[in-house]
Amino acid sequence: MTKTLNRMRNACLVVAASLLLTGCLFSPGKFGSQLALYKDGSFTYTYDGEIVFFMLTDFAKDLDGEAAAEFTPSCFDEETYEDRDCTEEEIAQQREEWDAQAEARAEREAKEMAEMQAMFGFDPSDPEAGNQIASRLERQAGWDSVTYRGEGIFDVRYSISGTLSHDFAFPTVEGMPSVTPFLATYRRDGGKVRIDAPAFTGGEGGAGSNGMSPNMGLLGMAMMGSGGDKMPQFANIEGTFAIVTDGEILANNTDEGPEDLGNGTRRLTWSIDAKTAASPTALIGF
């Protein structure tokens, strides 16, 4: 079983590294979030809670340290594909191949880490990296408070208001590549606005029932140690997302439907936890 886990882990490391380099950098933890949008074109978006930054979790250390990993022989039955003990000849051959590839592994991993550092503008192994990111975020409009708690977790208070004359996404981070949004609004012809919150979903949508977002779940698989089979503990997703509007609610995927707040205003509410399979979505007309 351990050998099988090692093979799975190595495959997940490759995929998870690709996730990091293509914008899957952040995940919500415990949070409360609301989008209010009105017929006059004004909107306010708030997010209060935890944000997990993958590059500051132990996953980054795992990527950086793979070159120094110990040699572990791996053999399986060609008919049943079950793990089996390796012969001395097989161990010697695999050891020779492992040693021959050591320099290439080190070069590849150094290149990957250099690319990540160039892309993000900081060294993830720097103990001050979390505080540097917090300071960078607080320079941006809307980020009222950002505190780095450690283990990749930031405590965030975000609030921004404006006119919804264009598409909007949260979060965006200056100096970093495009980030898979927690929330995105898309203007459509005919005065309609599509709202998607792709990050506000629990494990059943893609990572199992442990409460991690799908992206964090994949990274968790990558971090499973070579000698164990326990998923590392991240900040589990748990929170609420609401939309408040005086527009016409044309479509939504809430369980309860809209709540009447009076004065022509209604609210849609989603509770997000480990059992949430579908991310929030709605279509509003004005």
KAFENLIN-V203709 format. One record per helix or strand. SS is the DSSP state (@ for helix, = for strand). FROM is the first residue (numbers start at 1). TO is the last residue. If there is no record, write none. Layout:
ss:SS from:FROM to:TO
ss:SS from:FROM to:TO
This chain:
ss:@ from:2 to:21
ss:= from:26 to:37
ss:= from:42 to:53
ss:@ from:54 to:56
ss:@ from:58 to:68
ss:= from:75 to:76
ss:= from:83 to:84
ss:@ from:88 to:100
ss:@ from:102 to:120
ss:@ from:129 to:138
ss:= from:143 to:150
ss:= from:153 to:163
ss:= from:168 to:170
ss:= from:183 to:188
ss:= from:192 to:196
ss:@ from:203 to:205
ss:@ from:214 to:223
ss:= from:238 to:245
ss:= from:248 to:252
ss:= from:259 to:262
ss:= from:265 to:272
ss:= from:281 to:285
